Amino acid sequence: MKSRMRWALRIAVLATATRGRSLAAQAAQTAPAPPPVTVGGIVYAQYLYQLRDTAGTQNNFDVTRGYVNVIGKFNGGLYTRVTVDLFSVAASAGNNDAGSYSYRLKYAYAAWTPGKSVLTYKLGMLHTPWLDWEETLWDYRMQGQMAMERAGYLVSSDLGVGIDGKIKDDKVNLQVTLVNGEGYHGGVGDKRKDLQARLSWRILDTDDNSRVGGLRVTAYGQLGKPTGGGTRERLLGMVSYRSKLFTLAAEAATTVDSTTGVGELNGHVYSAFGVYHFSHARAAAIARVDITKPQAGVDNNQTTRSIVGASYQLTPNLRLLGDWDFLSYQTTPTPAQEASRSQGLFQMQFTF
């Protein structure tokens, strides 16, 4: 009798376990697939105090930037992105909207990666090769623009076609674009185009195996003509090191700009930055120096920007940054330059 009861219990336990595995398998098979289209965004907000502004006019809160991203991932290696750029309207003559906020298109492109190819093909309003890559390495776009963009030499998005490449787990990362050259806010321009290319080679691995991780040598070049004719040329080289603990980078660039019938400007830009993440903490320290010389060989036209600060990752979606941003001139600054060249900032970045 006892033997029969033991057998009955064993059969019941086995049947229950088998049914549980079957239900789990059915649940896995019927679980909804992730949606092909997702919506997210990022916002930069800040409090700014100009330390040398004796009139006290710049002591304010602001939302400096916001992006709404609509991302599509479809079968066949198709990827799409539309990004709306929300920005504050600057004051200008006859502008009644100064101080308010507006929006414009920042990205709108389709990308296709055929099969297991290391190349991705893009068409539309897309990332230009340098700034998106450098901002990913620096990781503090919330503080402000990178040196080449702040000086007016590069833009982060333009209309055209491009090819992205990731070779041997991003040991080699490259991007080539053919674009109008006017930027996402400059219109379509004329028949003249710009060719842009970046190549980054990881010569030493670290515990960061992302596309910007490791010890890398990176080069960028741009050759084109502005609307109406002339020359637009950019050459840039960078050495960078990034691990989970810290980031170090140094770059040097030369620029050539001219328009038909106007003299040529030959500029130099140098930038170096570092980020140190404190072990077992959410805090980090940042520092950066940008040197801009719009015309080489000419005295007293150089500016030097110094940035130091500390950040804290409050949650995975919220980062806080306190920093000091100081701009020095080779010549005596004007009263307006003197008032605005030293800024204390408390900044916030949140994603959703």
Steps between C-alpha positions, in 0.01 A plus 500: 500500500775740600687412183197590287464833680865586439461423129186714482680794663792466260268499200315808632825693557630406155174603334500835683860573400434404138191721489697790653771473233234483230324812629831686523585404143156613381538831684840557340358424157203732545694790666453815296793601281663836577334781306678589174466873577598664830491858623750654742682821565764699685486844660774739618409762761719735700542787743762754384668775700752730331764559764635823344166655404484794743158599364365159599305454179603136445370312799239265360355156444463360149422190299785516252410200285255217460479211254208270427608181321274266303698182424388219270664155482357273232571168338760482227753720680298820458542774763328839496533810717321832524622751760334833581731764649344732761704816564477846652463789256786750515446872496540676164382816330128489433458162671191508719544137605831549682499315831240248386558148366472356153568172321660372182602173340839368614510146358277321250658207324472134407790261554541153352743229611484208255529160670816470710676782316741726691368796301180702551362728229311821587292755316333817632586754768770306682786524748817656366807284570686693770277664762275206588810285548686759711196579715462129575864488612470816714151402629419849629308669220286641781784745577501651151630454148836348410786728396461470121124555511518786750750676273262461203712254298279189520132410531360179643242423228462557127304379197661233288610137477743308716666170584581381852744216559574281804783253445622231743280595797558873442879467490460716191209743493439723201245734345492669160236751387424710194284793613375841393744664742258761638400309812156404624404865558662654189269391222595284202751742347597471134654227284825495702549213747732404788678166540564406864677194641611367840712193576569379855735213582516334845865409555457381860199339669360603837196391702294738280442322168259761358568683175690771693666274757868403529811683389410649161645706219231686304518718190237718334500689174252721317529655157232710335382833369253737667196631316619745236849350472822507696671251732394313813765263635542326836779266612499358852694239695436359849658259746262370766486246781179386660430237766221464753710698750616799294517671160785707356511661155698761308432634151640752253326641193572732210230684307487685167206725407446734208223623277526618143667841487587502873832423670578167661490423874731231635403400852631269771301329776644295788303319766577262788260350751481242774237323711572304818234272652546445871513130587177348639326839477272684262717810506751615238735795446539669160747746350547646153704766319415635150735734311368671187701716260287612201799629301841339535797737498296794629557632852230547763220295345520194725246398763541233767204337672551308826235275652516315833217330685356201681199286410275257685283229342197528727304231313563319170283766332617812686848653512601820682804715425654801672775677305695818440543623140764771445600664170826698473611733219842603371377858483310707752137377487214736423257579784253241361775237472624577849150457646436164337838327501479349848192286568390279783258229384278241662378270224268204467450231239207262507392232254166331451 
